[in-house]
Amino acid sequence: MTALQHSTRTDSLLRLAMRADAVLTGVMGVVGLPLAGWLAQTSGTTESFETAMSAFFIAYGVVVFGLSMLASVKAPGMVVIIGNVLYTVGAIALVVAGPFALTTLGVVFILASGVYTLVFAELQYQGWRRIKA
């Protein structure tokens, strides 16, 4: 019991950040599925792209929430941090490479999602650094 209490004290920020990321991202996926057509029109992407991203967000949310419940979150937390950083790089690349005729709102939405993941990566990294052993 003492080991569990010690672990909880040092990994609580990382667990909280992972769970918040998972829930918020999952909710965005659930909301995005029925709005895929509207999102595509508004952003300049395609409906299939928006549907795939929404499905990815839901799956990500489930997986990350599950990872946050493991006995040790140090290694899975770093995987999530790296994934969030890679998503941010991908969001920037999507805007720069221009595979879609993005609207101004589309650019804003995509870059905002990159900022969101970068903020969570930083928060998760701060939690990861606090873990003892």
Residue pairs with C-beta under 8 A, 6 or more apart in sequence:
6 132
7 71
7 72
10 130
10 131
10 132
11 72
11 73
11 74
11 77
11 127
11 130
11 131
12 127
13 123
13 126
13 127
13 130
14 73
14 74
14 77
14 124
14 127
14 128
14 130
14 131
15 68
15 73
15 127
16 127
17 120
17 123
17 124
17 126
17 127
18 64
18 65
18 67
18 68
18 73
18 77
18 80
18 124
18 127
19 64
19 65
19 68
20 120
21 64
21 80
21 84
21 120
21 124
22 60
22 61
22 62
22 63
22 64
22 65
22 68
23 61
23 65
24 61
25 57
25 60
25 61
25 64
26 57
26 58
26 60
26 61
26 62
26 65
27 61
28 54
28 57
29 53
29 54
29 55
29 56
29 57
29 58
29 59
29 60
29 61
30 54
30 58
31 54
32 39
32 50
32 53
32 54
32 57
33 51
33 54
33 55
33 58
35 50
36 47
36 50
36 51
36 54
37 47
37 50
39 45
39 50
39 109
40 46
40 47
40 49
40 50
42 103
42 105
42 106
42 109
43 50
43 100
43 102
43 103
43 105
43 106
43 109
43 110
44 100
44 101
44 102
44 103
44 106
45 100
45 102
45 106
46 100
49 100
64 80
67 73
67 76
67 77
67 79
67 80
68 76
70 76
73 131
74 128
74 131
77 124
77 127
77 128
77 131
78 128
80 124
81 121
81 124
81 125
81 128
84 117
84 118
84 120
84 121
84 124
85 117
85 118
85 121
87 113
87 114
87 117
88 114
88 115
88 117
88 118
88 121
90 114
91 110
91 111
91 113
91 114
91 117
92 111
92 114
94 100
94 110
95 102
95 107
95 110
95 111
100 106
102 110
